[in-house]
């Protein structure tokens, strides 16, 4: 049987929230830049965000299914994620993004620090 030490306590783990966007074909680069700028501004507006990074898809495997922009939002707890999701700044961002995305993929997972 695994010892208690083999599974880190929640305080020793981070909750990763991955968001990938596939933009509609007619969306301008300027609009995409506006979306990226708005997403990167969220950590300054929402204290529950522990860390944030993003980048454009560049895998040589050709398995991205048209998803071009990847964002990684990190939380210290499920409570922080629960604060983030309904937060007015996040909801305002969702309203900005919805009309211009053809698809969105979201996945969350716990990781050791």
Jmol script that loads the backbone (N, CA, C; Angstrom):
load data "model"
ATOM      1  N   UNK A   1       0.835  -1.197   0.000  1.00  0.00           N
ATOM      2  CA  UNK A   1       0.000   0.000   0.000  1.00  0.00           C
ATOM      3  C   UNK A   1       0.874   1.252   0.000  1.00  0.00           C
ATOM      4  N   UNK A   2       0.459   2.261  -0.749  1.00  0.00           N
ATOM      5  CA  UNK A   2       1.234   3.499  -0.780  1.00  0.00           C
ATOM      6  C   UNK A   2       1.175   4.198   0.576  1.00  0.00           C
ATOM      7  N   UNK A   3       2.267   4.815   0.928  1.00  0.00           N
ATOM      8  CA  UNK A   3       2.280   5.565   2.181  1.00  0.00           C
ATOM      9  C   UNK A   3       1.603   6.909   1.975  1.00  0.00           C
ATOM     10  N   UNK A   4       1.290   7.576   3.064  1.00  0.00           N
ATOM     11  CA  UNK A   4       0.650   8.890   2.991  1.00  0.00           C
ATOM     12  C   UNK A   4       1.558   9.888   2.281  1.00  0.00           C
ATOM     13  N   UNK A   5       2.860   9.658   2.329  1.00  0.00           N
ATOM     14  CA  UNK A   5       3.801  10.579   1.699  1.00  0.00           C
ATOM     15  C   UNK A   5       3.823  10.450   0.180  1.00  0.00           C
ATOM     16  N   UNK A   6       3.312   9.350  -0.351  1.00  0.00           N
ATOM     17  CA  UNK A   6       3.381   9.155  -1.800  1.00  0.00           C
ATOM     18  C   UNK A   6       2.387  10.032  -2.559  1.00  0.00           C
ATOM     19  N   UNK A   7       1.347  10.496  -1.880  1.00  0.00           N
ATOM     20  CA  UNK A   7       0.389  11.401  -2.515  1.00  0.00           C
ATOM     21  C   UNK A   7       0.520  12.777  -1.867  1.00  0.00           C
ATOM     22  N   UNK A   8       0.970  13.777  -2.625  1.00  0.00           N
ATOM     23  CA  UNK A   8       1.161  15.101  -2.042  1.00  0.00           C
ATOM     24  C   UNK A   8      -0.152  15.684  -1.524  1.00  0.00           C
ATOM     25  N   UNK A   9      -0.057  16.445  -0.467  1.00  0.00           N
ATOM     26  CA  UNK A   9      -1.229  17.153   0.046  1.00  0.00           C
ATOM     27  C   UNK A   9      -1.664  18.182  -0.984  1.00  0.00           C
ATOM     28  N   UNK A  10      -2.948  18.561  -0.937  1.00  0.00           N
ATOM     29  CA  UNK A  10      -3.447  19.534  -1.913  1.00  0.00           C
ATOM     30  C   UNK A  10      -2.621  20.812  -1.885  1.00  0.00           C
ATOM     31  N   UNK A  11      -2.131  21.202  -0.714  1.00  0.00           N
ATOM     32  CA  UNK A  11      -1.345  22.433  -0.610  1.00  0.00           C
ATOM     33  C   UNK A  11      -0.013  22.332  -1.353  1.00  0.00           C
ATOM     34  N   UNK A  12       0.424  21.107  -1.655  1.00  0.00           N
ATOM     35  CA  UNK A  12       1.664  20.898  -2.402  1.00  0.00           C
ATOM     36  C   UNK A  12       1.408  20.690  -3.895  1.00  0.00           C
ATOM     37  N   UNK A  13       0.184  20.918  -4.325  1.00  0.00           N
ATOM     38  CA  UNK A  13      -0.187  20.669  -5.714  1.00  0.00           C
ATOM     39  C   UNK A  13      -0.743  21.947  -6.330  1.00  0.00           C
ATOM     40  N   UNK A  14      -0.780  21.964  -7.649  1.00  0.00           N
ATOM     41  CA  UNK A  14      -1.346  23.095  -8.374  1.00  0.00           C
ATOM     42  C   UNK A  14      -2.426  22.589  -9.320  1.00  0.00           C
ATOM     43  N   UNK A  15      -3.463  23.385  -9.475  1.00  0.00           N
ATOM     44  CA  UNK A  15      -4.567  23.054 -10.370  1.00  0.00           C
ATOM     45  C   UNK A  15      -4.363  23.813 -11.677  1.00  0.00           C
ATOM     46  N   UNK A  16      -4.167  23.076 -12.755  1.00  0.00           N
ATOM     47  CA  UNK A  16      -3.946  23.675 -14.074  1.00  0.00           C
ATOM     48  C   UNK A  16      -5.264  23.694 -14.850  1.00  0.00           C
ATOM     49  N   UNK A  17      -5.536  24.830 -15.464  1.00  0.00           N
ATOM     50  CA  UNK A  17      -6.753  25.044 -16.259  1.00  0.00           C
ATOM     51  C   UNK A  17      -6.271  25.414 -17.661  1.00  0.00           C
ATOM     52  N   UNK A  18      -6.414  24.472 -18.600  1.00  0.00           N
ATOM     53  CA  UNK A  18      -5.931  24.667 -19.966  1.00  0.00           C
ATOM     54  C   UNK A  18      -7.101  25.084 -20.855  1.00  0.00           C
ATOM     55  N   UNK A  19      -6.894  26.132 -21.632  1.00  0.00           N
ATOM     56  CA  UNK A  19      -7.923  26.628 -22.546  1.00  0.00           C
ATOM     57  C   UNK A  19      -7.290  26.766 -23.928  1.00  0.00           C
ATOM     58  N   UNK A  20      -7.910  26.139 -24.930  1.00  0.00           N
ATOM     59  CA  UNK A  20      -7.429  26.250 -26.309  1.00  0.00           C
ATOM     60  C   UNK A  20      -8.545  26.804 -27.185  1.00  0.00           C
ATOM     61  N   UNK A  21      -8.183  27.736 -28.065  1.00  0.00           N
ATOM     62  CA  UNK A  21      -9.154  28.360 -28.960  1.00  0.00           C
ATOM     63  C   UNK A  21      -8.875  28.007 -30.413  1.00  0.00           C
ATOM     64  N   UNK A  22      -9.948  27.772 -31.147  1.00  0.00           N
ATOM     65  CA  UNK A  22      -9.925  27.721 -32.609  1.00  0.00           C
ATOM     66  C   UNK A  22     -10.778  28.903 -33.045  1.00  0.00           C
ATOM     67  N   UNK A  23     -10.156  29.887 -33.650  1.00  0.00           N
ATOM     68  CA  UNK A  23     -10.889  31.078 -34.067  1.00  0.00           C
ATOM     69  C   UNK A  23     -11.607  30.834 -35.392  1.00  0.00           C
ATOM     70  N   UNK A  24     -12.731  31.510 -35.575  1.00  0.00           N
ATOM     71  CA  UNK A  24     -13.442  31.444 -36.850  1.00  0.00           C
ATOM     72  C   UNK A  24     -12.524  31.982 -37.946  1.00  0.00           C
ATOM     73  N   UNK A  25     -12.699  31.462 -39.161  1.00  0.00           N
ATOM     74  CA  UNK A  25     -11.798  31.802 -40.267  1.00  0.00           C
ATOM     75  C   UNK A  25     -11.779  33.282 -40.612  1.00  0.00           C
ATOM     76  N   UNK A  26     -12.889  33.975 -40.388  1.00  0.00           N
ATOM     77  CA  UNK A  26     -12.967  35.383 -40.778  1.00  0.00           C
ATOM     78  C   UNK A  26     -12.510  36.352 -39.687  1.00  0.00           C
ATOM     79  N   UNK A  27     -11.962  35.835 -38.601  1.00  0.00           N
ATOM     80  CA  UNK A  27     -11.524  36.697 -37.501  1.00  0.00           C
ATOM     81  C   UNK A  27     -10.162  37.307 -37.841  1.00  0.00           C
ATOM     82  N   UNK A  28     -10.059  38.620 -37.694  1.00  0.00           N
ATOM     83  CA  UNK A  28      -8.826  39.330 -38.043  1.00  0.00           C
ATOM     84  C   UNK A  28      -7.735  39.093 -37.000  1.00  0.00           C
ATOM     85  N   UNK A  29      -6.504  39.292 -37.425  1.00  0.00           N
ATOM     86  CA  UNK A  29      -5.366  39.198 -36.499  1.00  0.00           C
ATOM     87  C   UNK A  29      -5.509  40.230 -35.384  1.00  0.00           C
ATOM     88  N   UNK A  30      -6.054  41.401 -35.724  1.00  0.00           N
ATOM     89  CA  UNK A  30      -6.249  42.444 -34.717  1.00  0.00           C
ATOM     90  C   UNK A  30      -7.220  41.982 -33.633  1.00  0.00           C
ATOM     91  N   UNK A  31      -8.282  41.301 -34.032  1.00  0.00           N
ATOM     92  CA  UNK A  31      -9.255  40.795 -33.062  1.00  0.00           C
ATOM     93  C   UNK A  31      -8.626  39.701 -32.202  1.00  0.00           C
ATOM     94  N   UNK A  32      -7.843  38.825 -32.819  1.00  0.00           N
ATOM     95  CA  UNK A  32      -7.150  37.779 -32.055  1.00  0.00           C
ATOM     96  C   UNK A  32      -6.193  38.423 -31.050  1.00  0.00           C
ATOM     97  N   UNK A  33      -5.469  39.452 -31.474  1.00  0.00           N
ATOM     98  CA  UNK A  33      -4.570  40.163 -30.558  1.00  0.00           C
ATOM     99  C   UNK A  33      -5.349  40.779 -29.399  1.00  0.00           C
ATOM    100  N   UNK A  34      -6.535  41.300 -29.687  1.00  0.00           N
ATOM    101  CA  UNK A  34      -7.391  41.873 -28.643  1.00  0.00           C
ATOM    102  C   UNK A  34      -7.796  40.799 -27.627  1.00  0.00           C
ATOM    103  N   UNK A  35      -8.134  39.612 -28.122  1.00  0.00           N
ATOM    104  CA  UNK A  35      -8.514  38.494 -27.250  1.00  0.00           C
ATOM    105  C   UNK A  35      -7.332  38.094 -26.370  1.00  0.00           C
ATOM    106  N   UNK A  36      -6.161  37.946 -26.973  1.00  0.00           N
ATOM    107  CA  UNK A  36      -4.966  37.562 -26.217  1.00  0.00           C
ATOM    108  C   UNK A  36      -4.661  38.615 -25.147  1.00  0.00           C
ATOM    109  N   UNK A  37      -4.719  39.876 -25.517  1.00  0.00           N
ATOM    110  CA  UNK A  37      -4.464  40.958 -24.560  1.00  0.00           C
ATOM    111  C   UNK A  37      -5.463  40.917 -23.412  1.00  0.00           C
ATOM    112  N   UNK A  38      -6.724  40.675 -23.726  1.00  0.00           N
ATOM    113  CA  UNK A  38      -7.753  40.606 -22.684  1.00  0.00           C
ATOM    114  C   UNK A  38      -7.523  39.422 -21.749  1.00  0.00           C
ATOM    115  N   UNK A  39      -7.135  38.269 -22.317  1.00  0.00           N
ATOM    116  CA  UNK A  39      -6.892  37.092 -21.473  1.00  0.00           C
ATOM    117  C   UNK A  39      -5.669  37.335 -20.580  1.00  0.00           C
ATOM    118  N   UNK A  40      -4.607  37.896 -21.151  1.00  0.00           N
ATOM    119  CA  UNK A  40      -3.392  38.125 -20.362  1.00  0.00           C
ATOM    120  C   UNK A  40      -3.591  39.190 -19.287  1.00  0.00           C
ATOM    121  N   UNK A  41      -4.651  39.979 -19.382  1.00  0.00           N
ATOM    122  CA  UNK A  41      -4.950  40.986 -18.355  1.00  0.00           C
ATOM    123  C   UNK A  41      -5.673  40.392 -17.149  1.00  0.00           C
ATOM    124  N   UNK A  42      -6.244  39.202 -17.290  1.00  0.00           N
ATOM    125  CA  UNK A  42      -7.037  38.623 -16.201  1.00  0.00           C
ATOM    126  C   UNK A  42      -6.256  38.407 -14.906  1.00  0.00           C
ATOM    127  N   UNK A  43      -5.000  37.972 -14.928  1.00  0.00           N
ATOM    128  CA  UNK A  43      -4.295  37.795 -13.650  1.00  0.00           C
ATOM    129  C   UNK A  43      -4.204  39.076 -12.813  1.00  0.00           C
ATOM    130  N   UNK A  44      -4.181  40.236 -13.457  1.00  0.00           N
ATOM    131  CA  UNK A  44      -4.158  41.499 -12.711  1.00  0.00           C
ATOM    132  C   UNK A  44      -5.527  41.865 -12.154  1.00  0.00           C
ATOM    133  N   UNK A  45      -6.566  41.229 -12.663  1.00  0.00           N
ATOM    134  CA  UNK A  45      -7.935  41.531 -12.240  1.00  0.00           C
ATOM    135  C   UNK A  45      -8.509  40.495 -11.286  1.00  0.00           C
ATOM    136  N   UNK A  46      -7.932  39.288 -11.290  1.00  0.00           N
ATOM    137  CA  UNK A  46      -8.475  38.183 -10.492  1.00  0.00           C
ATOM    138  C   UNK A  46      -7.357  37.609  -9.625  1.00  0.00           C
ATOM    139  N   UNK A  47      -7.413  37.911  -8.334  1.00  0.00           N
ATOM    140  CA  UNK A  47      -6.363  37.469  -7.407  1.00  0.00           C
ATOM    141  C   UNK A  47      -6.259  35.954  -7.296  1.00  0.00           C
ATOM    142  N   UNK A  48      -7.326  35.234  -7.607  1.00  0.00           N
ATOM    143  CA  UNK A  48      -7.330  33.771  -7.477  1.00  0.00           C
ATOM    144  C   UNK A  48      -6.380  33.096  -8.468  1.00  0.00           C
ATOM    145  N   UNK A  49      -5.965  33.805  -9.509  1.00  0.00           N
ATOM    146  CA  UNK A  49      -5.036  33.233 -10.486  1.00  0.00           C
ATOM    147  C   UNK A  49      -3.631  33.249  -9.894  1.00  0.00           C
ATOM    148  N   UNK A  50      -3.047  32.072  -9.759  1.00  0.00           N
ATOM    149  CA  UNK A  50      -1.694  31.941  -9.195  1.00  0.00           C
ATOM    150  C   UNK A  50      -0.625  32.193 -10.260  1.00  0.00           C
ATOM    151  N   UNK A  51      -0.865  31.694 -11.474  1.00  0.00           N
ATOM    152  CA  UNK A  51       0.104  31.855 -12.554  1.00  0.00           C
ATOM    153  C   UNK A  51      -0.638  31.776 -13.884  1.00  0.00           C
ATOM    154  N   UNK A  52      -0.005  32.301 -14.928  1.00  0.00           N
ATOM    155  CA  UNK A  52      -0.643  32.362 -16.241  1.00  0.00           C
ATOM    156  C   UNK A  52       0.440  32.345 -17.307  1.00  0.00           C
ATOM    157  N   UNK A  53       0.192  31.605 -18.365  1.00  0.00           N
ATOM    158  CA  UNK A  53       1.064  31.660 -19.538  1.00  0.00           C
ATOM    159  C   UNK A  53       0.242  31.306 -20.769  1.00  0.00           C
ATOM    160  N   UNK A  54       0.768  31.646 -21.919  1.00  0.00           N
ATOM    161  CA  UNK A  54       0.052  31.319 -23.156  1.00  0.00           C
ATOM    162  C   UNK A  54       1.060  31.219 -24.298  1.00  0.00           C
ATOM    163  N   UNK A  55       0.593  30.634 -25.385  1.00  0.00           N
ATOM    164  CA  UNK A  55       1.401  30.560 -26.587  1.00  0.00           C
ATOM    165  C   UNK A  55       0.562  30.076 -27.756  1.00  0.00           C
ATOM    166  N   UNK A  56       1.137  30.205 -28.951  1.00  0.00           N
ATOM    167  CA  UNK A  56       0.464  29.721 -30.151  1.00  0.00           C
ATOM    168  C   UNK A  56       0.917  28.295 -30.439  1.00  0.00           C
ATOM    169  N   UNK A  57      -0.006  27.489 -30.884  1.00  0.00           N
ATOM    170  CA  UNK A  57       0.236  26.079 -31.189  1.00  0.00           C
ATOM    171  C   UNK A  57       1.334  25.972 -32.248  1.00  0.00           C
ATOM    172  N   UNK A  58       2.314  25.093 -32.011  1.00  0.00           N
ATOM    173  CA  UNK A  58       3.372  24.911 -33.008  1.00  0.00           C
ATOM    174  C   UNK A  58       3.863  23.465 -33.085  1.00  0.00           C
ATOM    175  N   UNK A  59       3.002  22.519 -32.768  1.00  0.00           N
ATOM    176  CA  UNK A  59       3.394  21.113 -32.805  1.00  0.00           C
ATOM    177  C   UNK A  59       3.585  20.634 -34.244  1.00  0.00           C
ATOM    178  N   UNK A  60       4.642  19.864 -34.502  1.00  0.00           N
ATOM    179  CA  UNK A  60       4.852  19.307 -35.836  1.00  0.00           C
ATOM    180  C   UNK A  60       3.980  18.077 -36.110  1.00  0.00           C
ATOM    181  N   UNK A  61       3.206  17.632 -35.121  1.00  0.00           N
ATOM    182  CA  UNK A  61       2.428  16.399 -35.275  1.00  0.00           C
ATOM    183  C   UNK A  61       1.129  16.569 -36.064  1.00  0.00           C
ATOM    184  N   UNK A  62       0.723  17.822 -36.307  1.00  0.00           N
ATOM    185  CA  UNK A  62      -0.496  18.103 -37.071  1.00  0.00           C
ATOM    186  C   UNK A  62      -1.732  17.451 -36.450  1.00  0.00           C
ATOM    187  N   UNK A  63      -1.841  17.538 -35.129  1.00  0.00           N
ATOM    188  CA  UNK A  63      -2.985  16.964 -34.412  1.00  0.00           C
ATOM    189  C   UNK A  63      -3.776  18.022 -33.647  1.00  0.00           C
ATOM    190  N   UNK A  64      -3.577  19.285 -33.970  1.00  0.00           N
ATOM    191  CA  UNK A  64      -4.182  20.372 -33.197  1.00  0.00           C
ATOM    192  C   UNK A  64      -5.657  20.608 -33.502  1.00  0.00           C
ATOM    193  N   UNK A  65      -6.168  20.000 -34.564  1.00  0.00           N
ATOM    194  CA  UNK A  65      -7.578  20.132 -34.946  1.00  0.00           C
ATOM    195  C   UNK A  65      -8.015  21.590 -35.092  1.00  0.00           C
ATOM    196  N   UNK A  66      -7.081  22.439 -35.515  1.00  0.00           N
ATOM    197  CA  UNK A  66      -7.396  23.840 -35.759  1.00  0.00           C
ATOM    198  C   UNK A  66      -7.314  24.734 -34.535  1.00  0.00           C
ATOM    199  N   UNK A  67      -7.027  24.157 -33.382  1.00  0.00           N
ATOM    200  CA  UNK A  67      -6.857  24.957 -32.165  1.00  0.00           C
ATOM    201  C   UNK A  67      -5.499  25.648 -32.254  1.00  0.00           C
ATOM    202  N   UNK A  68      -5.496  26.970 -32.179  1.00  0.00           N
ATOM    203  CA  UNK A  68      -4.275  27.719 -32.471  1.00  0.00           C
ATOM    204  C   UNK A  68      -3.656  28.428 -31.277  1.00  0.00           C
ATOM    205  N   UNK A  69      -4.449  28.729 -30.256  1.00  0.00           N
ATOM    206  CA  UNK A  69      -3.955  29.494 -29.116  1.00  0.00           C
ATOM    207  C   UNK A  69      -4.226  28.723 -27.831  1.00  0.00           C
ATOM    208  N   UNK A  70      -3.173  28.548 -27.029  1.00  0.00           N
ATOM    209  CA  UNK A  70      -3.266  27.765 -25.795  1.00  0.00           C
ATOM    210  C   UNK A  70      -2.949  28.662 -24.603  1.00  0.00           C
ATOM    211  N   UNK A  71      -3.795  28.597 -23.591  1.00  0.00           N
ATOM    212  CA  UNK A  71      -3.637  29.392 -22.378  1.00  0.00           C
ATOM    213  C   UNK A  71      -3.621  28.447 -21.184  1.00  0.00           C
ATOM    214  N   UNK A  72      -2.708  28.682 -20.258  1.00  0.00           N
ATOM    215  CA  UNK A  72      -2.601  27.860 -19.060  1.00  0.00           C
ATOM    216  C   UNK A  72      -2.780  28.768 -17.849  1.00  0.00           C
ATOM    217  N   UNK A  73      -3.880  28.558 -17.130  1.00  0.00           N
ATOM    218  CA  UNK A  73      -4.181  29.325 -15.924  1.00  0.00           C
ATOM    219  C   UNK A  73      -3.964  28.382 -14.745  1.00  0.00           C
ATOM    220  N   UNK A  74      -3.194  28.819 -13.765  1.00  0.00           N
ATOM    221  CA  UNK A  74      -2.874  27.969 -12.622  1.00  0.00           C
ATOM    222  C   UNK A  74      -3.517  28.516 -11.357  1.00  0.00           C
ATOM    223  N   UNK A  75      -4.108  27.597 -10.597  1.00  0.00           N
ATOM    224  CA  UNK A  75      -4.730  27.929  -9.309  1.00  0.00           C
ATOM    225  C   UNK A  75      -4.083  27.097  -8.216  1.00  0.00           C
ATOM    226  N   UNK A  76      -4.168  27.585  -6.986  1.00  0.00           N
ATOM    227  CA  UNK A  76      -3.642  26.836  -5.847  1.00  0.00           C
ATOM    228  C   UNK A  76      -4.686  25.905  -5.241  1.00  0.00           C
ATOM    229  N   UNK A  77      -5.967  26.125  -5.594  1.00  0.00           N
ATOM    230  CA  UNK A  77      -7.027  25.314  -4.985  1.00  0.00           C
ATOM    231  C   UNK A  77      -8.264  25.301  -5.877  1.00  0.00           C
ATOM    232  N   UNK A  78      -9.150  24.359  -5.595  1.00  0.00           N
ATOM    233  CA  UNK A  78     -10.430  24.337  -6.300  1.00  0.00           C
ATOM    234  C   UNK A  78     -11.252  25.567  -5.942  1.00  0.00           C
ATOM    235  N   UNK A  79     -11.071  26.075  -4.732  1.00  0.00           N
ATOM    236  CA  UNK A  79     -11.768  27.294  -4.316  1.00  0.00           C
ATOM    237  C   UNK A  79     -11.346  28.477  -5.185  1.00  0.00           C
ATOM    238  N   UNK A  80     -10.054  28.549  -5.504  1.00  0.00           N
ATOM    239  CA  UNK A  80      -9.583  29.631  -6.376  1.00  0.00           C
ATOM    240  C   UNK A  80     -10.195  29.512  -7.768  1.00  0.00           C
ATOM    241  N   UNK A  81     -10.284  28.288  -8.277  1.00  0.00           N
ATOM    242  CA  UNK A  81     -10.936  28.096  -9.582  1.00  0.00           C
ATOM    243  C   UNK A  81     -12.408  28.486  -9.495  1.00  0.00           C
ATOM    244  N   UNK A  82     -13.041  28.132  -8.382  1.00  0.00           N
ATOM    245  CA  UNK A  82     -14.456  28.461  -8.186  1.00  0.00           C
ATOM    246  C   UNK A  82     -14.665  29.968  -8.066  1.00  0.00           C
ATOM    247  N   UNK A  83     -13.654  30.694  -7.638  1.00  0.00           N
ATOM    248  CA  UNK A  83     -13.712  32.159  -7.605  1.00  0.00           C
ATOM    249  C   UNK A  83     -13.543  32.723  -9.010  1.00  0.00           C
ATOM    250  N   UNK A  84     -12.639  32.141  -9.772  1.00  0.00           N
ATOM    251  CA  UNK A  84     -12.300  32.612 -11.117  1.00  0.00           C
ATOM    252  C   UNK A  84     -13.451  32.468 -12.112  1.00  0.00           C
ATOM    253  N   UNK A  85     -14.056  31.293 -12.155  1.00  0.00           N
ATOM    254  CA  UNK A  85     -15.034  31.007 -13.214  1.00  0.00           C
ATOM    255  C   UNK A  85     -16.187  32.011 -13.270  1.00  0.00           C
ATOM    256  N   UNK A  86     -16.845  32.350 -12.137  1.00  0.00           N
ATOM    257  CA  UNK A  86     -17.947  33.315 -12.210  1.00  0.00           C
ATOM    258  C   UNK A  86     -17.502  34.771 -12.028  1.00  0.00           C
ATOM    259  N   UNK A  87     -16.210  35.010 -11.854  1.00  0.00           N
ATOM    260  CA  UNK A  87     -15.708  36.365 -11.600  1.00  0.00           C
ATOM    261  C   UNK A  87     -16.138  37.293 -12.744  1.00  0.00           C
ATOM    262  N   UNK A  88     -16.583  38.505 -12.415  1.00  0.00           N
ATOM    263  CA  UNK A  88     -17.042  39.434 -13.460  1.00  0.00           C
ATOM    264  C   UNK A  88     -16.015  39.681 -14.570  1.00  0.00           C
ATOM    265  N   UNK A  89     -14.743  39.757 -14.235  1.00  0.00           N
ATOM    266  CA  UNK A  89     -13.719  39.978 -15.272  1.00  0.00           C
ATOM    267  C   UNK A  89     -13.621  38.775 -16.208  1.00  0.00           C
ATOM    268  N   UNK A  90     -13.746  37.564 -15.663  1.00  0.00           N
ATOM    269  CA  UNK A  90     -13.719  36.363 -16.501  1.00  0.00           C
ATOM    270  C   UNK A  90     -14.971  36.301 -17.366  1.00  0.00           C
ATOM    271  N   UNK A  91     -16.118  36.608 -16.790  1.00  0.00           N
ATOM    272  CA  UNK A  91     -17.367  36.573 -17.552  1.00  0.00           C
ATOM    273  C   UNK A  91     -17.361  37.608 -18.679  1.00  0.00           C
ATOM    274  N   UNK A  92     -16.775  38.769 -18.426  1.00  0.00           N
ATOM    275  CA  UNK A  92     -16.641  39.795 -19.467  1.00  0.00           C
ATOM    276  C   UNK A  92     -15.752  39.274 -20.600  1.00  0.00           C
ATOM    277  N   UNK A  93     -14.678  38.580 -20.240  1.00  0.00           N
ATOM    278  CA  UNK A  93     -13.789  37.991 -21.240  1.00  0.00           C
ATOM    279  C   UNK A  93     -14.521  36.938 -22.069  1.00  0.00           C
ATOM    280  N   UNK A  94     -15.302  36.087 -21.417  1.00  0.00           N
ATOM    281  CA  UNK A  94     -16.070  35.048 -22.117  1.00  0.00           C
ATOM    282  C   UNK A  94     -16.993  35.689 -23.157  1.00  0.00           C
ATOM    283  N   UNK A  95     -17.640  36.784 -22.793  1.00  0.00           N
ATOM    284  CA  UNK A  95     -18.534  37.484 -23.738  1.00  0.00           C
ATOM    285  C   UNK A  95     -17.759  38.021 -24.939  1.00  0.00           C
ATOM    286  N   UNK A  96     -16.531  38.447 -24.721  1.00  0.00           N
ATOM    287  CA  UNK A  96     -15.687  38.958 -25.803  1.00  0.00           C
ATOM    288  C   UNK A  96     -15.282  37.837 -26.762  1.00  0.00           C
ATOM    289  N   UNK A  97     -15.004  36.657 -26.212  1.00  0.00           N
ATOM    290  CA  UNK A  97     -14.477  35.538 -26.991  1.00  0.00           C
ATOM    291  C   UNK A  97     -15.554  34.763 -27.750  1.00  0.00           C
ATOM    292  N   UNK A  98     -16.699  34.540 -27.114  1.00  0.00           N
ATOM    293  CA  UNK A  98     -17.726  33.654 -27.686  1.00  0.00           C
ATOM    294  C   UNK A  98     -18.046  33.912 -29.156  1.00  0.00           C
ATOM    295  N   UNK A  99     -18.225  35.156 -29.578  1.00  0.00           N
ATOM    296  CA  UNK A  99     -18.612  35.377 -30.977  1.00  0.00           C
ATOM    297  C   UNK A  99     -17.523  35.061 -32.007  1.00  0.00           C
ATOM    298  N   UNK A 100     -16.269  34.940 -31.580  1.00  0.00           N
ATOM    299  CA  UNK A 100     -15.179  34.805 -32.553  1.00  0.00           C
ATOM    300  C   UNK A 100     -14.509  33.430 -32.560  1.00  0.00           C
ATOM    301  N   UNK A 101     -14.946  32.523 -31.689  1.00  0.00           N
ATOM    302  CA  UNK A 101     -14.331  31.194 -31.677  1.00  0.00           C
ATOM    303  C   UNK A 101     -15.230  30.166 -32.343  1.00  0.00           C
ATOM    304  N   UNK A 102     -14.596  29.302 -33.130  1.00  0.00           N
ATOM    305  CA  UNK A 102     -15.308  28.187 -33.754  1.00  0.00           C
ATOM    306  C   UNK A 102     -15.343  26.995 -32.810  1.00  0.00           C
ATOM    307  N   UNK A 103     -14.330  26.914 -31.930  1.00  0.00           N
ATOM    308  CA  UNK A 103     -14.261  25.804 -30.983  1.00  0.00           C
ATOM    309  C   UNK A 103     -13.386  26.206 -29.807  1.00  0.00           C
ATOM    310  N   UNK A 104     -13.689  25.615 -28.661  1.00  0.00           N
ATOM    311  CA  UNK A 104     -12.914  25.829 -27.440  1.00  0.00           C
ATOM    312  C   UNK A 104     -12.734  24.472 -26.779  1.00  0.00           C
ATOM    313  N   UNK A 105     -11.546  24.229 -26.271  1.00  0.00           N
ATOM    314  CA  UNK A 105     -11.283  23.023 -25.491  1.00  0.00           C
ATOM    315  C   UNK A 105     -10.768  23.472 -24.131  1.00  0.00           C
ATOM    316  N   UNK A 106     -11.352  22.919 -23.073  1.00  0.00           N
ATOM    317  CA  UNK A 106     -10.911  23.224 -21.713  1.00  0.00           C
ATOM    318  C   UNK A 106     -10.646  21.910 -20.995  1.00  0.00           C
ATOM    319  N   UNK A 107      -9.514  21.833 -20.314  1.00  0.00           N
ATOM    320  CA  UNK A 107      -9.187  20.665 -19.497  1.00  0.00           C
ATOM    321  C   UNK A 107      -8.484  21.151 -18.238  1.00  0.00           C
ATOM    322  N   UNK A 108      -8.830  20.548 -17.114  1.00  0.00           N
ATOM    323  CA  UNK A 108      -8.206  20.884 -15.839  1.00  0.00           C
ATOM    324  C   UNK A 108      -7.554  19.634 -15.263  1.00  0.00           C
ATOM    325  N   UNK A 109      -6.446  19.827 -14.566  1.00  0.00           N
ATOM    326  CA  UNK A 109      -5.803  18.697 -13.899  1.00  0.00           C
ATOM    327  C   UNK A 109      -4.957  19.201 -12.738  1.00  0.00           C
ATOM    328  N   UNK A 110      -4.753  18.322 -11.763  1.00  0.00           N
ATOM    329  CA  UNK A 110      -3.862  18.598 -10.635  1.00  0.00           C
ATOM    330  C   UNK A 110      -2.459  18.132 -10.984  1.00  0.00           C
ATOM    331  N   UNK A 111      -1.457  18.891 -10.566  1.00  0.00           N
ATOM    332  CA  UNK A 111      -0.072  18.493 -10.748  1.00  0.00           C
ATOM    333  C   UNK A 111       0.717  18.783  -9.482  1.00  0.00           C
ATOM    334  N   UNK A 112       1.791  18.057  -9.280  1.00  0.00           N
ATOM    335  CA  UNK A 112       2.685  18.369  -8.172  1.00  0.00           C
ATOM    336  C   UNK A 112       3.449  19.635  -8.523  1.00  0.00           C
ATOM    337  N   UNK A 113       3.782  20.417  -7.516  1.00  0.00           N
ATOM    338  CA  UNK A 113       4.528  21.654  -7.762  1.00  0.00           C
ATOM    339  C   UNK A 113       5.904  21.353  -8.298  1.00  0.00           C
TER     340      UNK A 113
END
end "model"
wireframe off; spacefill off
backbone 0.3
color backbone group
